[in-house]
Amino acid sequence: MKHSTRAVVAALPLALLVGACGGGASDPSPDAEPTTSQPASSDSGPASPAPAREVPQDTLDQRLRDAAWADDVARARRLIGQGADVNAKDDTEQSAYLVATSEGHLELLRLTLRHGAKVDDKDSWDGTGLIRAAERGHALVVGELLRAGIDEDHVNRIGYQAIHEAVWLGEDTVSYADTVRVLAAGGVELDRVSPSAGLTPLEMARSRGHDRLERILETVTADRSADPADPDRALLDAAESGDADAAAVALRAGADLEARDAHRRTPLLLAATFDRVEVARLLVALGADPDALDDRHDTPWLVTGVTGSIAMLEALLPAQPDLTVENRYGGLSPIPASERGHVDYVRRVAQTGVDLDHVNDLGWTAMLEAVILGDGGAAHQQVVRILLAAGADRSIGDADGVTPLEHAERKGHRALVRILRE
């Protein structure tokens, strides 16, 4: 059986669509509705302002599709405000909503869903956005669509469900492993034979030599009698140990995404605490709360400032954490990160828009913590340089008005003194 031929044939639809519609016709016109000039009034008073000329609906809709291909969320938002339709299709059955699904544009997808996207709308191959996203390995988009209530087991006109496309047309990579786990955890059918390939998803993985995907599917399709007796406990344990496949099994068995342990820690908080990034990506895709507080007033996001894990930071950002939530000391994540000399973390978190001049309950900013509690060595020197370059205010003193420079001088940290005097 020449599966490679089937894969090429099945892969053609989306590729052809993208090739045919990639970006649409360019439109040099600005987003703002054009105006027409009017002759001045014949009286001596000021001329009336020119009335806005209405932009044709099909023009607005095409501009929105162009913005979708470019992942220009700001422009898309303006066009929707002017009346562009997120469901309007061109002659190849592409809409802004469907483009967001296939291209993995998560923020754009959320925008279209907020503005009435028809979640079960189909493309020219009778495929849903879920099928399109799964075929490209867009796990976060897959999770967003599952939470939006999309038909998770729809079969397109070439006989594939989303899970089939992820395995048969995908690769044995991290992104597809994430996608398969999200689909499995979300409850999609896993044992249906694809009419076109004649194989189940597990058989597809074996046929394609996708060892990673095969292991995942073997785990999640095991005899249901082996499901955990306590799915919530199983999910918490999997999050702490870092077993993403076991986490998917627990979720598929009905585990609560926001289950709590004895210390009020959620699965996502446990994953963040122990830096279990694969589990965190699964939980985030399915909508886990990055701001859930435990009994120590920690959240998944706040914990990253302690661990300094950039990988976890990146895993949590799509969940849109609240950067203003404070820890038990009244601090934000850059403060413990600066104290600990987490150079790369501070560099990355400074790009998120978090308040670098936030003052905690001790009266200290991130810069003060780096100077007062740091050792004055290379790591803390870099942290201070990064904070200064990001616009942090070196003049903010502690509760007694002592500035970072004065603290550095008192501690004899000559390198920090030079940096703070620059």
C-alpha positions in Angstrom: 0.0 0.0 0.0 1.6 3.3 -1.1 0.6 5.5 1.8 2.9 8.3 0.5 0.7 8.7 -2.5 -2.4 9.0 -0.4 -0.6 11.6 1.8 0.3 13.7 -1.1 -3.2 13.6 -2.6 -4.8 14.3 0.8 -2.3 17.2 1.5 -3.2 18.9 -1.8 -6.5 20.6 -0.7 -5.1 22.9 1.9 -1.9 23.6 0.1 -3.8 24.5 -3.1 -6.1 26.7 -1.1 -3.2 28.6 0.5 -1.4 28.9 -2.9 -4.6 30.2 -4.5 -5.5 32.6 -1.8 -2.2 33.4 -0.1 -2.8 36.9 0.9 -5.5 37.8 -1.6 -5.4 40.7 -3.9 -3.3 43.6 -2.5 -5.2 46.7 -1.6 -3.2 49.9 -1.3 -6.2 51.8 0.1 -6.0 52.7 3.8 -8.4 51.0 6.2 -10.2 54.2 6.9 -13.3 54.8 4.8 -12.4 57.1 1.9 -14.1 60.5 1.6 -15.3 62.5 -1.4 -14.6 66.3 -1.6 -17.6 68.5 -1.6 -17.8 72.1 -3.0 -17.7 74.9 -0.5 -21.0 76.4 0.6 -22.0 79.5 -1.4 -22.6 81.4 1.8 -19.9 83.1 3.8 -19.9 80.4 6.5 -17.4 77.6 6.7 -17.7 74.7 4.4 -19.5 71.6 5.7 -17.2 68.6 6.3 -17.1 66.1 3.5 -19.3 63.1 4.2 -17.7 59.7 4.4 -18.1 57.5 1.3 -19.4 54.1 2.2 -16.9 51.3 1.5 -18.6 48.4 -0.4 -19.1 45.3 1.8 -17.2 43.0 -0.5 -14.2 45.4 -0.3 -14.3 45.4 3.5 -14.5 41.7 3.5 -11.6 41.3 1.1 -9.5 43.7 3.2 -10.3 41.6 6.3 -9.2 38.4 4.6 -5.9 40.1 3.5 -5.4 41.2 7.1 -6.0 37.6 8.2 -3.4 36.2 5.9 -0.9 38.8 7.2 -1.9 38.1 10.8 -2.5 41.9 11.2 -4.7 41.8 14.2 -4.9 45.6 14.7 -6.0 46.1 11.1 -8.5 43.2 11.3 -9.9 44.8 14.5 -10.4 48.1 12.7 -12.0 46.5 9.7 -14.4 44.5 11.8 -15.3 47.8 13.5 -16.2 49.2 10.1 -18.5 46.2 9.4 -16.2 43.6 7.8 -17.7 40.1 8.1 -15.4 37.4 9.7 -17.4 34.7 7.9 -17.4 36.2 4.4 -15.7 33.9 1.9 -13.9 34.5 -1.3 -14.4 32.3 -4.4 -12.1 29.6 -2.9 -14.2 29.4 0.3 -11.7 31.2 2.5 -12.9 33.5 5.3 -10.9 35.4 7.9 -12.0 32.9 10.5 -10.9 29.9 8.4 -7.6 31.5 7.5 -6.9 32.0 11.3 -7.5 28.3 11.9 -5.2 27.0 9.1 -2.4 29.6 9.7 -2.4 29.2 13.5 -3.1 32.8 14.2 -4.4 32.5 17.7 -5.1 36.1 18.6 -6.8 36.6 15.3 -8.9 33.5 15.8 -10.0 34.8 19.2 -11.0 38.1 17.6 -13.1 36.3 15.0 -14.8 34.1 17.6 -15.7 37.2 19.6 -17.3 38.7 16.5 -19.5 35.9 15.5 -17.4 33.4 13.6 -19.4 30.3 12.6 -17.3 27.8 14.4 -18.5 24.8 12.3 -18.1 26.6 9.0 -16.5 24.5 6.2 -13.9 25.1 3.6 -14.0 24.0 0.0 -13.1 20.4 1.1 -15.9 20.3 3.6 -13.3 20.6 6.3 -13.7 22.4 9.6 -11.3 24.8 11.1 -10.3 22.0 13.5 -9.2 19.8 10.7 -7.2 22.6 9.1 -5.5 23.5 12.4 -4.7 19.8 13.2 -3.2 19.2 9.8 -0.8 22.1 10.5 0.0 21.1 14.1 -1.5 24.2 15.7 -2.2 22.8 19.1 -3.3 26.1 20.7 -5.7 26.8 17.9 -7.0 23.2 18.2 -7.6 23.7 21.9 -9.3 27.1 21.3 -11.7 25.5 18.8 -12.5 22.6 21.0 -13.4 25.0 23.8 -15.5 27.0 21.4 -17.7 23.8 20.8 -16.6 22.9 17.3 -17.7 19.5 15.9 -14.7 17.6 17.0 -15.3 14.4 14.9 -16.4 15.9 11.6 -15.2 14.0 8.6 -14.2 16.0 5.5 -15.0 14.9 2.0 -11.7 13.0 1.6 -12.5 10.9 4.7 -10.4 12.5 7.4 -11.2 13.7 10.9 -8.9 16.2 12.6 -7.0 13.4 14.4 -6.3 11.6 11.1 -4.9 14.8 9.5 -2.7 15.5 12.5 -1.1 12.0 12.3 -1.3 11.1 8.6 -0.3 14.5 7.2 1.8 15.7 10.1 5.3 15.1 11.3 6.7 13.3 14.4 7.5 16.6 16.1 6.7 18.4 19.3 4.0 20.6 17.7 2.2 17.5 16.4 2.7 15.6 19.7 1.1 18.6 21.4 -1.8 18.6 18.9 -2.5 14.9 19.2 -2.5 15.2 23.0 -4.9 18.1 22.9 -7.3 16.3 20.6 -7.1 13.2 22.7 -7.6 15.1 26.0 -10.5 17.0 24.4 -12.4 13.8 23.8 -12.2 13.2 20.0 -12.8 9.8 18.6 -9.6 7.8 18.3 -10.6 4.5 16.8 -12.4 5.4 13.6 -10.9 4.1 10.4 -10.3 6.7 7.8 -12.2 5.6 4.6 -9.5 7.0 2.4 -6.5 5.6 4.2 -8.2 2.5 5.7 -6.4 3.0 9.0 -7.1 4.2 12.5 -5.0 7.1 13.9 -2.7 4.6 15.8 -2.3 2.5 12.7 -1.5 5.7 10.7 1.3 6.6 13.2 2.8 3.2 12.9 2.6 3.2 9.1 4.2 6.6 8.9 7.0 5.7 11.4 5.9 8.4 13.8 7.3 6.9 17.0 6.4 9.8 19.2 2.8 10.0 18.0 2.5 6.2 18.2 3.5 6.2 21.9 1.0 8.9 22.7 -1.8 7.1 20.8 -1.0 3.8 22.4 -1.3 5.4 25.8 -4.5 7.3 25.2 -6.3 4.4 23.4 -5.5 1.8 26.1 -8.4 -0.2 27.5 -10.8 2.2 29.2 -11.1 -0.1 32.1 -7.6 1.1 33.1 -8.8 4.7 33.4 -7.8 6.2 36.7 -10.3 5.8 39.5 -9.7 9.4 40.6 -9.0 11.4 37.4 -8.4 14.6 39.3 -5.7 13.0 41.5 -4.2 11.4 38.4 -4.0 14.8 36.6 -2.4 16.5 39.6 0.2 13.6 39.8 0.9 13.8 36.1 1.4 17.5 36.2 3.9 17.2 39.1 5.8 14.4 37.5 5.7 15.8 34.0 3.8 12.9 32.3 1.9 14.7 29.5 0.4 11.5 28.1 -0.9 10.5 31.5 -2.3 14.1 31.9 -4.2 13.6 28.5 -5.6 10.3 29.7 -6.8 11.9 33.0 -8.4 14.8 31.1 -10.1 12.4 28.7 -11.4 10.4 31.7 -13.1 13.6 33.0 -10.5 15.2 35.3 -11.2 18.8 36.3 -8.7 21.1 34.6 -8.7 23.3 37.8 -8.5 20.4 40.3 -6.7 21.4 43.5 -4.3 19.6 45.8 -4.0 20.0 49.6 -2.2 23.3 49.1 -4.8 24.6 46.6 -2.4 24.1 43.7 -3.9 23.4 40.3 -2.4 21.1 37.7 -1.0 24.1 35.8 0.5 25.6 39.0 2.2 22.2 39.7 3.5 22.1 36.2 4.9 25.6 36.5 6.4 24.9 39.9 8.3 21.8 38.7 8.9 23.2 35.2 6.9 20.5 33.4 6.6 22.4 30.1 4.9 19.7 28.0 2.1 19.3 30.5 1.7 23.1 30.8 1.3 23.4 27.0 -1.5 20.8 27.1 -3.2 22.5 30.0 -2.9 26.0 28.5 -4.3 24.8 25.1 -7.4 23.5 26.9 -7.9 26.7 28.9 -6.2 26.3 32.2 -6.1 29.4 34.4 -2.6 31.0 34.6 -3.8 33.2 37.5 -5.2 30.5 39.9 -3.9 31.2 43.4 -2.8 28.6 45.9 -2.6 28.9 49.7 0.7 30.7 49.4 -0.7 33.3 47.0 1.3 31.8 44.1 0.0 31.5 40.6 1.4 29.6 37.6 2.7 32.9 36.1 4.2 34.2 39.4 6.1 31.0 39.9 8.0 31.6 36.7 9.7 34.6 38.3 11.1 32.2 41.0 12.1 29.4 38.7 13.4 31.7 35.9 12.0 29.3 33.3 11.7 31.0 29.9 10.2 27.9 28.4 7.4 28.0 31.0 7.0 31.7 30.5 6.5 31.1 26.8 4.1 28.3 27.5 1.9 30.5 29.7 1.8 33.6 27.6 -0.9 32.3 25.2 -3.1 31.9 28.3 -2.9 35.7 28.7 -1.9 35.8 32.4 -2.7 38.9 34.5 0.7 40.6 34.9 -0.6 42.7 37.7 -1.4 39.8 40.2 0.9 40.1 43.2 2.6 37.3 45.2 2.5 37.1 49.0 5.1 39.8 49.3 3.2 42.1 47.0 5.6 41.6 44.1 5.4 40.8 40.4 7.4 38.2 38.7 10.4 40.4 37.7 11.1 41.0 41.4 12.1 37.5 42.5 13.7 36.9 39.1 15.9 40.0 39.6 16.8 38.9 43.1 17.9 35.5 41.9 19.8 36.8 38.9 17.7 35.1 36.3 19.2 37.1 33.4 17.4 35.6 30.4 14.1 35.6 32.2 14.4 39.2 33.1 15.3 40.1 29.5 12.2 38.2 28.2 9.7 39.3 30.8 10.7 42.9 30.3 9.2 42.6 26.8 5.8 41.6 28.1 4.8 45.1 29.4 4.9 44.1 33.0 5.5 47.0 35.4 9.3 47.0 36.1 8.9 49.8 38.6 6.4 48.0 40.7 7.1 48.3 44.5 6.4 45.3 46.7 5.4 45.3 50.3 9.0 45.6 51.4 9.3 48.8 49.5 11.5 47.3 46.9 11.5 47.3 43.0 13.1 44.7 40.9 16.2 46.8 40.6 16.4 47.3 44.3 16.1 43.6 44.9 18.9 42.9 42.4 21.2 45.3 44.2 20.2 44.7 47.8 19.8 40.9 47.7 22.1 40.1 44.8 25.8 39.5 45.1 26.9 42.2 42.8 28.4 39.7 40.4 28.0 39.3 36.6 24.4 38.0 36.7 23.1 40.8 38.8 25.0 43.3 36.8 23.3 42.1 33.7 19.9 42.2 35.4 20.4 45.8 36.3 21.6 46.7 32.8 18.5 45.0 31.3 16.2 46.8 33.6 17.7 50.1 32.8 17.6 49.4 29.1 13.9 48.5 29.4 13.2 51.9 31.1 13.2 51.0 34.8 13.5 54.0 37.0 16.9 54.0 38.9 15.7 56.9 41.1 13.0 55.0 43.0 14.3 54.4 46.5 13.2 52.0 49.2 10.9 52.7 52.1 13.6 54.9 53.6 14.3 56.7 50.3 17.6 54.9 49.7 18.2 54.5 45.9 19.7 51.5 44.1 22.9 53.5 43.6 23.2 54.3 47.3 22.6 50.7 48.2 25.3 49.6 45.7 27.7 52.1 47.2 27.0 50.9 50.8 27.5 47.3 49.8 30.8 48.0 47.9 29.4 46.7 44.6 31.7 48.8 42.4 30.5 47.4 39.1 26.9 48.1 40.0 27.9 51.6 41.1 29.5 52.2 37.7 26.4 50.8 35.9 24.0 52.9 37.9 26.1 56.1 37.4 26.2 55.7 33.6 
